[in-house]
């Protein structure tokens, strides 16, 4: 009977996980904006183990900044060259010269992102996040772009995180209209994450209340550890 028991358990596990969004393609688990997973960075190297990403019904506004390398950011970049294309390597120069730039891309509308996570279509992902309170959301990435992408970004003014059949995309708007860019073409060498604060809606269901970008405590009656909300409810009953 033991093999039968194992078969049943395996079937239940597969069924429980089937509702999660499919993992988006990535190279060496390089995070894109909006990805959900575990920050596994060390003192010397950034790393992120992606679990999944939300489905977006509406575009989420982003901010894009063009930057010059300094000693610290250049060191972070060179730490990735053993697993990235060395053709994109830049030579460190002083600020009076014109080295290849890098970009920072970050979420600028966390209220809009929160509403997307709380949509019914993301219920399975949200339930999974409730069970693992160590999960975080990638809120910003730093990257070097190929020359053709740099040229495309040079003439754009508005940026959004959008959904597609291939996963989350960067949508850029410019004089010639809008176009999507797959973030997998970026040489991402750094990222920042946001913690998740939870609350309960009027039906007693867990929902994303806000995102923490400074590592501080969750505001008001929200909790970083979802089970504490259930514990608080139990205390109130007594």
Phi and psi restraints in degrees (value plus and minus 20) as a CYANA .aco file:
   2 UNK   PHI     -81.6   -41.6
   2 UNK   PSI     -65.5   -25.5
   3 UNK   PHI     -77.5   -37.5
   3 UNK   PSI     -57.1   -17.1
   4 UNK   PHI     -83.7   -43.7
   4 UNK   PSI     -61.0   -21.0
   5 UNK   PHI     -81.1   -41.1
   5 UNK   PSI     -64.9   -24.9
   6 UNK   PHI     -82.1   -42.1
   6 UNK   PSI     -59.7   -19.7
   7 UNK   PHI     -83.0   -43.0
   7 UNK   PSI     -61.9   -21.9
   8 UNK   PHI     -84.8   -44.8
   8 UNK   PSI     -63.6   -23.6
   9 UNK   PHI     -83.5   -43.5
   9 UNK   PSI     -61.1   -21.1
  10 UNK   PHI     -83.7   -43.7
  10 UNK   PSI     -61.6   -21.6
  11 UNK   PHI     -82.6   -42.6
  11 UNK   PSI     -60.4   -20.4
  12 UNK   PHI     -85.7   -45.7
  12 UNK   PSI     -59.3   -19.3
  13 UNK   PHI     -84.2   -44.2
  13 UNK   PSI     -64.3   -24.3
  14 UNK   PHI     -83.7   -43.7
  14 UNK   PSI     -58.5   -18.5
  15 UNK   PHI     -85.0   -45.0
  15 UNK   PSI     -61.5   -21.5
  16 UNK   PHI     -85.3   -45.3
  16 UNK   PSI     -54.5   -14.5
  17 UNK   PHI    -108.1   -68.1
  17 UNK   PSI     -30.8     9.2
  18 UNK   PHI     -86.3   -46.3
  18 UNK   PSI     -43.1    -3.1
  19 UNK   PHI    -100.0   -60.0
  19 UNK   PSI     -30.5     9.5
  20 UNK   PHI     -91.0   -51.0
  20 UNK   PSI     123.2   163.2
  21 UNK   PHI     -79.0   -39.0
  21 UNK   PSI     127.4   167.4
  22 UNK   PHI     -85.2   -45.2
  22 UNK   PSI     123.3   163.3
  23 UNK   PHI     -85.2   -45.2
  23 UNK   PSI     113.6   153.6
  24 UNK   PHI     -96.7   -56.7
  24 UNK   PSI     129.2   169.2
  25 UNK   PHI     -86.0   -46.0
  25 UNK   PSI     118.3   158.3
  26 UNK   PHI    -172.1  -132.1
  26 UNK   PSI     142.3   182.3
  27 UNK   PHI    -122.5   -82.5
  27 UNK   PSI      99.3   139.3
  28 UNK   PHI      33.7    73.7
  28 UNK   PSI      15.3    55.3
  29 UNK   PHI      37.5    77.5
  29 UNK   PSI      19.4    59.4
  30 UNK   PHI     -90.4   -50.4
  30 UNK   PSI     106.8   146.8
  31 UNK   PHI     -99.8   -59.8
  31 UNK   PSI     124.6   164.6
  32 UNK   PHI    -126.7   -86.7
  32 UNK   PSI     146.4   186.4
  33 UNK   PHI     -78.1   -38.1
  33 UNK   PSI     114.8   154.8
  34 UNK   PHI      69.0   109.0
  34 UNK   PSI     -27.8    12.2
  35 UNK   PHI     -86.6   -46.6
  35 UNK   PSI     126.3   166.3
  36 UNK   PHI    -130.1   -90.1
  36 UNK   PSI     112.6   152.6
  37 UNK   PHI     155.7   195.7
  37 UNK   PSI    -178.2  -138.2
  38 UNK   PHI    -131.0   -91.0
  38 UNK   PSI     109.1   149.1
  39 UNK   PHI     -98.4   -58.4
  39 UNK   PSI      92.7   132.7
  40 UNK   PHI    -131.4   -91.4
  40 UNK   PSI       8.9    48.9
  41 UNK   PHI     -88.4   -48.4
  41 UNK   PSI     128.5   168.5
  42 UNK   PHI    -134.5   -94.5
  42 UNK   PSI    -196.9  -156.9
  43 UNK   PHI     -83.5   -43.5
  43 UNK   PSI     -48.7    -8.7
  44 UNK   PHI    -127.8   -87.8
  44 UNK   PSI     -33.4     6.6
  45 UNK   PHI    -170.8  -130.8
  45 UNK   PSI     119.7   159.7
  46 UNK   PHI    -108.3   -68.3
  46 UNK   PSI     118.6   158.6
  47 UNK   PHI    -172.1  -132.1
  47 UNK   PSI     125.2   165.2
  48 UNK   PHI    -161.7  -121.7
  48 UNK   PSI     104.4   144.4
  49 UNK   PHI    -116.4   -76.4
  49 UNK   PSI      84.1   124.1
  50 UNK   PHI     -95.7   -55.7
  50 UNK   PSI     118.8   158.8
  51 UNK   PHI    -123.9   -83.9
  51 UNK   PSI     -68.8   -28.8
  52 UNK   PHI    -189.3  -149.3
  52 UNK   PSI    -185.2  -145.2
  53 UNK   PHI    -176.1  -136.1
  53 UNK   PSI     132.5   172.5
  54 UNK   PHI     -95.7   -55.7
  54 UNK   PSI     136.6   176.6
  55 UNK   PHI    -105.1   -65.1
  55 UNK   PSI     116.4   156.4
  56 UNK   PHI    -130.4   -90.4
  56 UNK   PSI     107.7   147.7
  57 UNK   PHI    -110.4   -70.4
  57 UNK   PSI     -53.2   -13.2
  58 UNK   PHI    -142.7  -102.7
  58 UNK   PSI     129.1   169.1
  59 UNK   PHI     -87.8   -47.8
  59 UNK   PSI     124.0   164.0
  60 UNK   PHI    -127.9   -87.9
  60 UNK   PSI     102.6   142.6
  61 UNK   PHI     -81.8   -41.8
  61 UNK   PSI     121.8   161.8
  62 UNK   PHI    -145.6  -105.6
  62 UNK   PSI     142.2   182.2
  63 UNK   PHI    -137.8   -97.8
  63 UNK   PSI     121.8   161.8
  64 UNK   PHI    -146.6  -106.6
  64 UNK   PSI     110.0   150.0
  65 UNK   PHI    -147.3  -107.3
  65 UNK   PSI     113.9   153.9
  66 UNK   PHI    -110.0   -70.0
  66 UNK   PSI     111.3   151.3
  67 UNK   PHI    -147.6  -107.6
  67 UNK   PSI     140.2   180.2
  68 UNK   PHI    -124.8   -84.8
  68 UNK   PSI     123.2   163.2
  69 UNK   PHI     -87.9   -47.9
  69 UNK   PSI     121.2   161.2
  70 UNK   PHI    -138.3   -98.3
  70 UNK   PSI    -195.8  -155.8
  71 UNK   PHI     -81.3   -41.3
  71 UNK   PSI     -59.1   -19.1
  72 UNK   PHI     -90.4   -50.4
  72 UNK   PSI     -68.5   -28.5
  73 UNK   PHI     -89.8   -49.8
  73 UNK   PSI     -52.1   -12.1
  74 UNK   PHI     -86.7   -46.7
  74 UNK   PSI     -56.8   -16.8
  75 UNK   PHI     -83.9   -43.9
  75 UNK   PSI     -61.3   -21.3
  76 UNK   PHI     -81.4   -41.4
  76 UNK   PSI     -59.7   -19.7
  77 UNK   PHI     -85.3   -45.3
  77 UNK   PSI     -67.1   -27.1
  78 UNK   PHI     -86.1   -46.1
  78 UNK   PSI     -45.2    -5.2
  79 UNK   PHI     -85.3   -45.3
  79 UNK   PSI     -37.5     2.5
  80 UNK   PHI    -117.3   -77.3
  80 UNK   PSI     -26.7    13.3
  81 UNK   PHI     -88.4   -48.4
  81 UNK   PSI     -38.6     1.4
  82 UNK   PHI     -94.6   -54.6
  82 UNK   PSI     -35.9     4.1
  83 UNK   PHI    -141.6  -101.6
  83 UNK   PSI     -14.7    25.3
  84 UNK   PHI    -139.9   -99.9
  84 UNK   PSI     155.3   195.3
  85 UNK   PHI     -93.2   -53.2
  85 UNK   PSI      94.4   134.4
  86 UNK   PHI     -87.5   -47.5
  86 UNK   PSI     -30.3     9.7
  87 UNK   PHI     -85.2   -45.2
  87 UNK   PSI     -41.4    -1.4
  88 UNK   PHI    -109.9   -69.9
  88 UNK   PSI     -14.4    25.6
  89 UNK   PHI     -81.9   -41.9
  89 UNK   PSI     120.9   160.9
  90 UNK   PHI    -131.6   -91.6
  90 UNK   PSI     133.0   173.0
  91 UNK   PHI    -117.5   -77.5
  91 UNK   PSI     104.7   144.7
  92 UNK   PHI     -82.7   -42.7
  92 UNK   PSI     111.1   151.1
  93 UNK   PHI    -156.4  -116.4
  93 UNK   PSI     148.9   188.9
  94 UNK   PHI    -100.4   -60.4
  94 UNK   PSI     152.5   192.5
  95 UNK   PHI     -91.9   -51.9
  95 UNK   PSI     -30.2     9.8
  96 UNK   PHI    -101.4   -61.4
  96 UNK   PSI     -32.9     7.1
  97 UNK   PHI    -118.0   -78.0
  97 UNK   PSI    -196.2  -156.2
  98 UNK   PHI    -143.8  -103.8
  98 UNK   PSI      56.0    96.0
  99 UNK   PHI     -94.4   -54.4
  99 UNK   PSI     146.5   186.5
 100 UNK   PHI     -78.2   -38.2
 100 UNK   PSI     110.3   150.3
 101 UNK   PHI     -99.9   -59.9
 101 UNK   PSI     148.4   188.4
 102 UNK   PHI    -143.2  -103.2
 102 UNK   PSI     148.8   188.8
 103 UNK   PHI    -147.4  -107.4
 103 UNK   PSI     128.9   168.9
 104 UNK   PHI    -134.4   -94.4
 104 UNK   PSI     110.8   150.8
 105 UNK   PHI    -144.7  -104.7
 105 UNK   PSI     103.5   143.5
 106 UNK   PHI    -161.4  -121.4
 106 UNK   PSI     139.8   179.8
 107 UNK   PHI     -92.9   -52.9
 107 UNK   PSI     110.5   150.5
 108 UNK   PHI    -131.7   -91.7
 108 UNK   PSI     -27.0    13.0
 109 UNK   PHI    -150.7  -110.7
 109 UNK   PSI      66.5   106.5
 110 UNK   PHI     -95.2   -55.2
 110 UNK   PSI     -43.5    -3.5
 111 UNK   PHI     -86.1   -46.1
 111 UNK   PSI     -64.4   -24.4
 112 UNK   PHI     -84.7   -44.7
 112 UNK   PSI     -58.7   -18.7
 113 UNK   PHI     -84.7   -44.7
 113 UNK   PSI     -61.0   -21.0
 114 UNK   PHI     -79.4   -39.4
 114 UNK   PSI     -64.9   -24.9
 115 UNK   PHI     -83.5   -43.5
 115 UNK   PSI     -51.4   -11.4
 116 UNK   PHI     -90.6   -50.6
 116 UNK   PSI     -61.5   -21.5
 117 UNK   PHI     -82.7   -42.7
 117 UNK   PSI     -52.3   -12.3
 118 UNK   PHI    -107.0   -67.0
 118 UNK   PSI     -17.0    23.0
 119 UNK   PHI     -90.4   -50.4
 119 UNK   PSI     133.0   173.0
 120 UNK   PHI     -80.2   -40.2
 120 UNK   PSI     -52.7   -12.7
 121 UNK   PHI     -83.4   -43.4
 121 UNK   PSI     -42.7    -2.7
 122 UNK   PHI    -122.9   -82.9
 122 UNK   PSI      -2.4    37.6
 123 UNK   PHI     -80.5   -40.5
 123 UNK   PSI     -62.9   -22.9
 124 UNK   PHI     -84.7   -44.7
 124 UNK   PSI     -62.6   -22.6
 125 UNK   PHI     -83.8   -43.8
 125 UNK   PSI     -63.6   -23.6
 126 UNK   PHI     -83.4   -43.4
 126 UNK   PSI     -60.8   -20.8
 127 UNK   PHI     -82.6   -42.6
 127 UNK   PSI     -57.5   -17.5
 128 UNK   PHI     -86.4   -46.4
 128 UNK   PSI     -59.5   -19.5
 129 UNK   PHI     -85.3   -45.3
 129 UNK   PSI     -53.6   -13.6
 130 UNK   PHI     -84.6   -44.6
 130 UNK   PSI     -55.5   -15.5
 131 UNK   PHI     -95.9   -55.9
 131 UNK   PSI     -40.1    -0.1
 132 UNK   PHI    -146.8  -106.8
 132 UNK   PSI      72.9   112.9
 133 UNK   PHI     -97.2   -57.2
 133 UNK   PSI     -17.8    22.2
 134 UNK   PHI    -108.0   -68.0
 134 UNK   PSI     -26.7    13.3
 135 UNK   PHI     -89.5   -49.5
 135 UNK   PSI     124.9   164.9
 136 UNK   PHI    -152.0  -112.0
 136 UNK   PSI     150.0   190.0
 137 UNK   PHI    -137.6   -97.6
 137 UNK   PSI     112.5   152.5
 138 UNK   PHI     -91.9   -51.9
 138 UNK   PSI     100.3   140.3
 139 UNK   PHI    -127.7   -87.7
 139 UNK   PSI     -37.3     2.7
 140 UNK   PHI    -174.3  -134.3
 140 UNK   PSI     123.6   163.6
 141 UNK   PHI    -150.4  -110.4
 141 UNK   PSI     131.9   171.9
 142 UNK   PHI    -137.3   -97.3
 142 UNK   PSI     114.3   154.3
 143 UNK   PHI    -172.3  -132.3
 143 UNK   PSI     137.6   177.6
 144 UNK   PHI    -123.8   -83.8
 144 UNK   PSI     116.4   156.4
 145 UNK   PHI    -130.7   -90.7
 145 UNK   PSI     125.8   165.8
 146 UNK   PHI     -78.1   -38.1
 146 UNK   PSI     137.8   177.8
 147 UNK   PHI     -77.2   -37.2
 147 UNK   PSI     -60.9   -20.9
 148 UNK   PHI     -86.4   -46.4
 148 UNK   PSI     -51.5   -11.5
 149 UNK   PHI     -93.4   -53.4
 149 UNK   PSI     -58.1   -18.1
 150 UNK   PHI     -77.8   -37.8
 150 UNK   PSI     -62.5   -22.5
 151 UNK   PHI     -83.9   -43.9
 151 UNK   PSI     -57.8   -17.8
 152 UNK   PHI     -89.1   -49.1
 152 UNK   PSI     -57.7   -17.7
 153 UNK   PHI     -93.1   -53.1
 153 UNK   PSI     -45.2    -5.2
 154 UNK   PHI     -83.7   -43.7
 154 UNK   PSI     -45.6    -5.6
 155 UNK   PHI    -131.7   -91.7
 155 UNK   PSI       6.5    46.5
 156 UNK   PHI    -137.8   -97.8
 156 UNK   PSI     139.4   179.4
 157 UNK   PHI    -153.1  -113.1
 157 UNK   PSI     -43.4    -3.4
 158 UNK   PHI    -150.4  -110.4
 158 UNK   PSI     123.8   163.8
 159 UNK   PHI    -156.6  -116.6
 159 UNK   PSI     120.1   160.1
 160 UNK   PHI    -162.5  -122.5
 160 UNK   PSI     130.7   170.7
 161 UNK   PHI    -114.0   -74.0
 161 UNK   PSI     101.2   141.2
 162 UNK   PHI    -148.5  -108.5
 162 UNK   PSI     146.1   186.1
 163 UNK   PHI    -122.5   -82.5
 163 UNK   PSI     134.9   174.9
 164 UNK   PHI    -175.0  -135.0
 164 UNK   PSI     156.5   196.5
 165 UNK   PHI     -84.2   -44.2
 165 UNK   PSI     -44.0    -4.0
 166 UNK   PHI    -116.0   -76.0
 166 UNK   PSI     -14.3    25.7
 167 UNK   PHI      91.8   131.8
 167 UNK   PSI    -183.5  -143.5
 168 UNK   PHI     -93.0   -53.0
 168 UNK   PSI     119.3   159.3
 169 UNK   PHI    -150.3  -110.3
 169 UNK   PSI     138.2   178.2
 170 UNK   PHI    -111.8   -71.8
 170 UNK   PSI     102.1   142.1
 171 UNK   PHI    -125.4   -85.4
 171 UNK   PSI     105.7   145.7
 172 UNK   PHI    -134.9   -94.9
 172 UNK   PSI     122.1   162.1
 173 UNK   PHI    -136.7   -96.7
 173 UNK   PSI     114.1   154.1
 174 UNK   PHI    -168.9  -128.9
 174 UNK   PSI    -192.6  -152.6
 175 UNK   PHI     -78.0   -38.0
 175 UNK   PSI     -50.0   -10.0
 176 UNK   PHI    -110.5   -70.5
 176 UNK   PSI     -13.0    27.0
 177 UNK   PHI      93.8   133.8
 177 UNK   PSI    -175.2  -135.2
 178 UNK   PHI    -139.8   -99.8
 178 UNK   PSI     131.0   171.0
 179 UNK   PHI    -169.2  -129.2
 179 UNK   PSI     135.0   175.0
 180 UNK   PHI    -122.6   -82.6
 180 UNK   PSI     122.4   162.4
 181 UNK   PHI    -144.5  -104.5
 181 UNK   PSI     106.4   146.4
 182 UNK   PHI     -95.1   -55.1
 182 UNK   PSI     101.8   141.8
 183 UNK   PHI     -87.7   -47.7
 183 UNK   PSI     -27.3    12.7
 184 UNK   PHI     -88.5   -48.5
 184 UNK   PSI     -38.9     1.1
 185 UNK   PHI     -99.2   -59.2
 185 UNK   PSI     -32.2     7.8
 186 UNK   PHI     -98.4   -58.4
 186 UNK   PSI     125.7   165.7
 187 UNK   PHI    -112.4   -72.4
 187 UNK   PSI      65.6   105.6
 188 UNK   PHI    -100.4   -60.4
 188 UNK   PSI     104.3   144.3
 189 UNK   PHI    -140.5  -100.5
 189 UNK   PSI     -26.1    13.9
 190 UNK   PHI    -174.6  -134.6
 190 UNK   PSI     136.3   176.3
 191 UNK   PHI    -176.1  -136.1
 191 UNK   PSI     140.8   180.8
 192 UNK   PHI    -147.9  -107.9
 192 UNK   PSI     125.8   165.8
 193 UNK   PHI    -136.4   -96.4
 193 UNK   PSI     145.6   185.6
 194 UNK   PHI    -145.1  -105.1
 194 UNK   PSI     117.5   157.5
 195 UNK   PHI     -98.5   -58.5
 195 UNK   PSI     141.9   181.9
 196 UNK   PHI    -132.3   -92.3
 196 UNK   PSI     110.7   150.7
 197 UNK   PHI    -125.4   -85.4
 197 UNK   PSI     116.5   156.5
 198 UNK   PHI    -133.1   -93.1
 198 UNK   PSI     132.4   172.4
 199 UNK   PHI    -164.7  -124.7
 199 UNK   PSI    -198.4  -158.4
 200 UNK   PHI    -135.5   -95.5
 200 UNK   PSI     120.7   160.7
 201 UNK   PHI    -101.0   -61.0
 201 UNK   PSI    -195.3  -155.3
 202 UNK   PHI     -88.4   -48.4
 202 UNK   PSI     -33.4     6.6
 203 UNK   PHI    -117.2   -77.2
 203 UNK   PSI     -14.4    25.6
 204 UNK   PHI      61.0   101.0
 204 UNK   PSI      -6.5    33.5
 205 UNK   PHI    -115.1   -75.1
 205 UNK   PSI     125.5   165.5
 206 UNK   PHI     -87.0   -47.0
 206 UNK   PSI     119.8   159.8
 207 UNK   PHI    -164.6  -124.6
 207 UNK   PSI     133.7   173.7
 208 UNK   PHI     -91.8   -51.8
 208 UNK   PSI     102.9   142.9
 209 UNK   PHI    -112.9   -72.9
 209 UNK   PSI     -63.0   -23.0
 210 UNK   PHI    -187.3  -147.3
 210 UNK   PSI     155.8   195.8
 211 UNK   PHI    -140.4  -100.4
 211 UNK   PSI     118.9   158.9
 212 UNK   PHI    -120.3   -80.3
 212 UNK   PSI     106.4   146.4
 213 UNK   PHI    -129.7   -89.7
 213 UNK   PSI     -25.7    14.3
 214 UNK   PHI    -133.6   -93.6
 214 UNK   PSI     -17.5    22.5
 215 UNK   PHI      56.4    96.4
 215 UNK   PSI     -13.3    26.7
 216 UNK   PHI    -100.6   -60.6
 216 UNK   PSI    -193.7  -153.7
 217 UNK   PHI     -94.5   -54.5
 217 UNK   PSI     136.3   176.3
 218 UNK   PHI     -88.8   -48.8
 218 UNK   PSI     122.2   162.2
 219 UNK   PHI     -98.4   -58.4
 219 UNK   PSI     134.2   174.2
 220 UNK   PHI      37.1    77.1
 220 UNK   PSI    -153.5  -113.5
 221 UNK   PHI    -113.7   -73.7
 221 UNK   PSI      -6.8    33.2
 222 UNK   PHI    -103.1   -63.1
 222 UNK   PSI     140.5   180.5
 223 UNK   PHI    -155.7  -115.7
 223 UNK   PSI     123.5   163.5
 224 UNK   PHI     -98.1   -58.1
 224 UNK   PSI     -48.8    -8.8
 225 UNK   PHI    -125.1   -85.1
 225 UNK   PSI      88.2   128.2
 226 UNK   PHI     -77.7   -37.7
 226 UNK   PSI     -55.3   -15.3
 227 UNK   PHI     -84.2   -44.2
 227 UNK   PSI     -40.7    -0.7
 228 UNK   PHI     -86.3   -46.3
 228 UNK   PSI     -49.0    -9.0
 229 UNK   PHI     -85.6   -45.6
 229 UNK   PSI     -58.3   -18.3
 230 UNK   PHI     -89.0   -49.0
 230 UNK   PSI     -58.0   -18.0
 231 UNK   PHI     -84.7   -44.7
 231 UNK   PSI     -60.2   -20.2
 232 UNK   PHI     -83.2   -43.2
 232 UNK   PSI     -58.9   -18.9
 233 UNK   PHI     -83.6   -43.6
 233 UNK   PSI     -61.0   -21.0
 234 UNK   PHI     -85.1   -45.1
 234 UNK   PSI     -58.5   -18.5
 235 UNK   PHI     -84.8   -44.8
 235 UNK   PSI     -58.0   -18.0
 236 UNK   PHI     -85.2   -45.2
 236 UNK   PSI     -52.6   -12.6
 237 UNK   PHI     -85.1   -45.1
 237 UNK   PSI     -51.6   -11.6
